[in-house]
Amino acid sequence: MRGDRTGRGQLSLPVAEAVVGVVLVLGLAALFAVSVPGPAAERAQLERYADDTGTTLADAPAPDGSGPLLAAALASDEAFAASRDTLRDRARRALPGAVRVRVVTPRGRVGPPRPPGVPAGRATVTTVNGPVRVAVWYG
């Protein structure tokens, strides 16, 4: 049987290991090249976060049950002062931990100012008491 050649060749084990290693390294390199979001993808994600946060604030119920949180907070200066912490907490809970938020209303502002030069997502929610602008950024 030893002398009988069936036409099959065998690949040596070190060559097979080298091929598998090269394929693995190229696969990992391609994964990192494709999966790392660029600035455009980052800004688009921030825009989605801002839009979702604005919608959440507009639709969330007020703690006292008097209607939507945002409408109740903007009813008067006193209502805004009383709702400032609730607005801030609700906006923060709507976002991942690494994302900061600032809400600008006709009655006042909630959240820290955005640092200059930092990419941000923005959205505007229209209420009966005026427009509410939401800005989010990574920080």
C-alpha positions as a printed Julia matrix, in Angstrom:
139×3 Matrix{Float64}:
   0.0    0.0    0.0
   2.84   2.27   0.6
   3.89   2.29  -2.98
   0.33   2.85  -4.18
  -0.11   6.51  -5.01
  -3.69   7.71  -5.04
  -2.91  11.21  -6.24
  -3.62  12.85  -2.91
  -1.1   15.25  -1.51
  -0.78  16.28   2.11
  -0.27  19.76   3.37
   2.29  20.0    6.11
   1.01  21.03   9.53
   3.18  24.21   9.87
   1.88  25.5    6.52
  -1.73  24.86   7.58
  -1.12  26.65  10.88
   0.43  29.62   9.07
  -2.59  29.89   6.75
  -5.01  29.78   9.66
  -2.96  32.41  11.5
  -2.92  34.78   8.53
  -6.67  34.39   8.01
  -7.27  35.08  11.7
  -5.09  38.21  11.74
  -6.69  39.57   8.56
 -10.15  38.86   9.93
  -9.43  40.75  13.15
  -7.93  43.66  11.22
 -11.03  43.84   9.02
 -13.29  43.71  12.08
 -11.56  46.7   13.67
 -11.48  48.64  10.41
 -15.2   48.16   9.82
 -16.55  48.39  13.37
 -14.91  51.63  14.53
 -17.44  54.4   13.87
 -16.2   57.54  12.21
 -17.21  61.1   13.07
 -20.28  60.97  10.82
 -21.59  57.85  12.54
 -20.86  59.37  15.95
 -22.77  62.54  15.11
 -25.7   60.54  13.71
 -25.86  58.53  16.95
 -25.8   61.73  18.99
 -28.64  63.14  16.86
 -30.69  60.01  17.6
 -29.94  60.32  21.32
 -31.03  63.99  21.31
 -34.23  63.22  19.41
 -35.07  60.29  21.71
 -34.39  62.38  24.82
 -36.61  65.21  23.59
 -39.42  62.77  22.83
 -39.0   61.1   26.22
 -39.23  64.43  28.05
 -42.27  65.49  26.02
 -44.1   62.2   26.59
 -43.1   61.32  30.18
 -45.82  61.93  32.75
 -45.34  64.64  35.35
 -44.78  63.34  38.9
 -48.04  64.91  40.06
 -50.01  63.43  37.14
 -50.89  66.86  35.73
 -49.96  65.86  32.17
 -46.69  65.47  30.28
 -43.56  66.32  32.26
 -42.29  68.95  29.85
 -45.62  70.75  29.52
 -46.07  70.8   33.31
 -42.53  72.09  33.84
 -43.01  74.93  31.37
 -46.37  76.09  32.72
 -44.73  78.78  34.88
 -41.38  79.86  36.28
 -42.31  78.3   39.62
 -43.27  75.01  37.96
 -39.97  74.99  36.09
 -37.98  75.62  39.27
 -39.87  72.79  41.0
 -39.38  70.42  38.03
 -35.74  71.21  37.22
 -34.31  68.19  39.09
 -36.96  65.85  37.66
 -36.21  67.05  34.12
 -32.48  66.58  34.65
 -32.87  63.1   36.12
 -35.32  61.97  33.41
 -33.04  63.25  30.64
 -30.02  61.49  32.17
 -31.92  58.21  32.53
 -32.86  58.34  28.84
 -29.18  58.29  27.84
 -26.18  55.96  28.22
 -23.84  56.84  31.07
 -21.13  58.41  28.9
 -23.52  60.9   27.27
 -24.15  64.34  28.78
 -27.27  66.42  28.15
 -28.4   70.04  28.27
 -32.03  71.08  27.92
 -32.78  74.71  27.02
 -36.35  75.89  27.52
 -38.06  79.3   27.46
 -38.12  79.08  31.28
 -34.47  78.15  31.84
 -31.7   75.61  31.31
 -31.04  72.17  32.76
 -27.66  70.46  32.63
 -24.09  71.63  32.11
 -23.08  73.71  29.1
 -21.52  71.81  26.2
 -17.75  72.21  26.06
 -16.58  74.11  22.95
 -15.48  72.0   20.0
 -17.16  68.8   21.21
 -19.41  67.08  18.62
 -23.03  67.18  19.71
 -26.43  66.0   18.65
 -29.33  68.43  18.78
 -33.09  68.18  18.66
 -35.97  70.59  19.18
 -39.3   69.66  20.71
 -42.21  72.02  20.16
 -44.51  72.57  23.13
 -47.44  74.91  23.73
 -45.1   76.96  25.92
 -42.37  77.31  23.29
 -39.55  75.3   21.74
 -37.31  73.11  23.89
 -33.81  72.37  22.6
 -31.92  69.26  23.66
 -28.17  68.92  23.12
 -26.19  65.75  23.9
 -22.49  64.95  23.67
 -20.0   62.35  24.82
 -18.22  63.35  27.99
